[in-house]
Amino acid sequence: MARKDTFINMTMTLLVITAVPAILLGFVYKFTKEPIIQVKKDNLKKSINLVVPGADKGTVTEFGVKPANGTDSLFFYEVKVNDVLIGTAVKSYTDKGFAGHFTIMVGFDTTGNIIDSDMLEHKETPGLGDKASKSKTTWNDQFKGKKPGEFKLLVKKDGGDVDAITAATISSRAYCDALQRAFDTYSAYYKLNTEAVPATDKDKGGNE
């Protein structure tokens, strides 16, 4: 009988030990879920407004577009002020970073010029690859006002026009790769030519 009682006590103790943390985690998740979601929304709004100034004063329409040279869809954020399209923010990505995958946000005006861009989520080396972020340096300012095609989105070592981050050529190449993917997808979606104008709703394709 003693052995049976001991086994029951051990079982009950184990149940309590595993149940209490699970309950506590449930409460923590419940009370932190909404604040975390809100923080992500706020950060997204800041990123869009950074690359398309004035976005906070207009309306933003989000949709996904499948790129020709990638597996995952890019997220487009069309910005209209007084029903006039002033630019589109594109959340793009690359898998060529020093630490692999990272994402950027880039804004285009209606003719395909880069308004601004910034690195979003990444795991690049602190003090090196992370210099692609505006929070670290002004490195990505060199893309402002440039139109991909006329401005080659390759580092100078590869025959392009981009000044690479010192000691972080891989991260620089990856950032250019993400920018090029964004522009190619944007260009195809809006059917840009030398004198590009936004496509009509009838012309648009590729939504997901």
matplotlib code that plots the C-alpha trace (Angstrom):
import matplotlib.pyplot as plt

x = [0.0, 2.9, 4.3, 1.0, 0.5, 4.0, 3.4, 0.1, 1.8, 4.6, 2.1, 0.1, 3.3, 4.4, 1.0, 1.1, 4.7, 3.7, 0.2, 1.2, 3.8, 1.4, -1.4, 1.0, 2.2, -1.4, -2.0, 1.2, 0.3, -3.3, -2.1, 0.9, -0.7, -2.6, 0.3, 2.7, 0.4, -0.1, 3.7, 4.1, 1.3, 2.9, 6.4, 4.9, 3.2, 6.5, 8.4, 5.8, 5.8, 9.6, 9.9, 6.8, 6.6, 3.0, 1.6, 0.4, -1.8, -3.4, -4.9, -2.8, -4.0, -2.1, -1.9, 0.5, 2.2, 4.1, 7.6, 9.1, 12.4, 11.3, 9.2, 7.3, 5.0, 6.0, 3.7, 2.7, 1.3, -0.3, -0.4, -3.1, -3.6, -6.9, -7.5, -4.2, -1.5, 1.7, 3.8, 4.0, 5.9, 7.1, 8.2, 10.8, 13.3, 16.5, 18.0, 21.6, 22.4, 25.5, 23.1, 20.6, 17.1, 16.3, 13.6, 13.6, 11.0, 11.4, 9.2, 8.7, 7.1, 4.7, 7.5, 9.6, 12.2, 13.3, 12.0, 13.8, 14.5, 15.4, 16.3, 13.6, 14.1, 17.6, 20.3, 23.3, 26.5, 26.4, 28.7, 29.0, 26.0, 23.5, 24.9, 22.4, 19.8, 19.1, 19.3, 23.0, 24.3, 23.2, 24.6, 21.2, 20.8, 22.7, 19.6, 17.3, 16.0, 17.6, 15.8, 16.9, 18.2, 19.7, 21.4, 22.8, 21.8, 25.1, 28.1, 30.9, 33.1, 30.5, 30.3, 27.4, 26.9, 26.5, 29.2, 29.4, 29.5, 33.1, 33.8, 30.2, 30.1, 27.8, 25.2, 25.5, 24.9, 21.9, 20.4, 20.7, 19.1, 16.1, 15.8, 16.0, 13.4, 11.1, 11.7, 11.2, 8.0, 6.8, 7.7, 5.9, 2.8, 2.4, 3.8, 6.3, 8.0, 10.3, 7.4, 5.6, 2.2, 0.2, -1.7, -5.5, -7.4, -8.3, -4.6, -3.3, -2.6, -0.8, -2.8, -2.9]
y = [0.0, 2.3, 1.9, 2.7, 5.8, 7.0, 6.5, 8.4, 11.2, 11.4, 11.4, 14.3, 16.2, 15.9, 17.0, 20.1, 20.9, 20.7, 22.3, 25.4, 26.7, 25.9, 27.9, 30.8, 30.7, 30.8, 34.0, 35.6, 34.9, 36.2, 39.5, 40.1, 39.0, 42.2, 44.6, 42.6, 42.8, 46.5, 47.1, 45.2, 47.3, 50.5, 49.5, 48.7, 52.1, 53.8, 51.8, 52.6, 56.3, 56.3, 55.1, 56.9, 60.2, 61.3, 57.8, 58.6, 61.4, 59.2, 55.7, 52.5, 49.5, 46.2, 43.3, 40.5, 40.0, 37.0, 37.8, 36.2, 35.5, 34.2, 31.8, 34.1, 36.9, 40.5, 42.8, 46.0, 49.1, 51.6, 55.0, 57.5, 61.0, 62.6, 59.6, 60.3, 57.6, 59.1, 56.0, 52.3, 50.7, 47.2, 44.8, 42.6, 40.0, 38.2, 34.8, 35.9, 37.7, 36.7, 35.2, 34.2, 35.6, 39.3, 41.7, 45.3, 48.0, 50.2, 53.0, 53.7, 56.8, 56.3, 56.3, 53.6, 55.8, 54.7, 57.2, 55.5, 52.1, 50.5, 47.1, 45.5, 42.1, 40.6, 38.7, 40.3, 40.8, 43.7, 46.5, 45.1, 43.9, 45.7, 49.0, 48.6, 49.7, 53.5, 53.0, 52.3, 54.4, 56.4, 53.8, 53.1, 56.8, 56.2, 54.6, 57.6, 59.0, 56.3, 54.2, 50.6, 49.9, 53.3, 52.8, 49.3, 47.5, 45.7, 46.5, 48.2, 45.1, 43.3, 46.0, 48.0, 51.5, 50.6, 51.4, 48.3, 48.4, 48.1, 44.5, 43.5, 42.9, 39.9, 41.9, 44.7, 42.3, 40.8, 44.3, 45.0, 41.6, 42.5, 45.9, 44.4, 41.8, 44.6, 46.7, 43.8, 42.8, 46.5, 47.1, 44.0, 44.7, 48.3, 47.5, 50.4, 51.8, 54.7, 57.0, 54.8, 55.4, 53.2, 50.4, 50.6, 48.1, 46.3, 45.9, 44.8, 41.2, 38.8, 39.6, 37.0]
z = [0.0, 0.9, -2.6, -4.2, -2.1, -3.0, -6.7, -6.5, -4.6, -7.2, -10.0, -8.4, -7.7, -11.3, -12.6, -10.4, -11.5, -15.2, -14.9, -13.0, -15.5, -18.4, -16.7, -16.0, -19.7, -20.8, -18.7, -19.9, -23.6, -23.0, -21.6, -23.9, -27.2, -28.0, -27.0, -29.2, -32.1, -31.6, -31.4, -34.7, -36.3, -35.1, -36.4, -39.7, -40.0, -39.1, -41.8, -44.4, -43.5, -43.6, -47.1, -48.4, -46.4, -45.9, -45.6, -42.1, -43.5, -46.2, -46.7, -47.0, -49.0, -48.3, -50.7, -51.7, -55.1, -56.1, -57.5, -60.6, -58.8, -55.3, -53.5, -51.1, -51.9, -51.4, -49.5, -51.2, -49.4, -51.7, -50.2, -51.4, -50.1, -51.1, -53.4, -55.3, -55.3, -54.0, -53.7, -52.8, -50.0, -50.8, -48.1, -49.8, -48.8, -49.6, -48.6, -49.5, -46.2, -44.2, -41.7, -44.3, -44.6, -43.9, -45.0, -46.1, -46.8, -49.9, -51.2, -54.9, -56.5, -59.4, -61.9, -60.2, -58.5, -55.0, -52.4, -49.5, -48.0, -44.7, -43.3, -41.1, -39.6, -39.8, -38.0, -39.7, -37.8, -35.3, -36.4, -39.9, -41.8, -39.5, -40.9, -43.7, -41.1, -40.7, -37.0, -37.4, -40.4, -43.4, -45.8, -47.6, -48.3, -51.5, -53.0, -52.6, -55.8, -57.9, -60.5, -60.7, -64.2, -64.6, -61.2, -61.1, -57.9, -57.6, -55.5, -57.4, -56.9, -59.1, -61.7, -60.2, -58.7, -55.0, -52.4, -50.3, -46.5, -45.4, -44.5, -45.1, -48.9, -48.5, -46.6, -49.1, -52.0, -50.2, -49.6, -53.3, -54.1, -51.9, -53.6, -57.1, -56.2, -55.0, -58.1, -60.6, -58.9, -58.6, -62.2, -63.5, -61.4, -62.6, -66.1, -65.9, -69.0, -69.3, -68.6, -66.1, -64.7, -62.2, -63.9, -63.7, -61.5, -64.7, -65.7, -62.4, -61.8, -59.4, -56.3, -53.6]

ax = plt.figure().add_subplot(projection="3d")
ax.plot(x, y, z, "-o")
ax.set_aspect("equal")
plt.show()
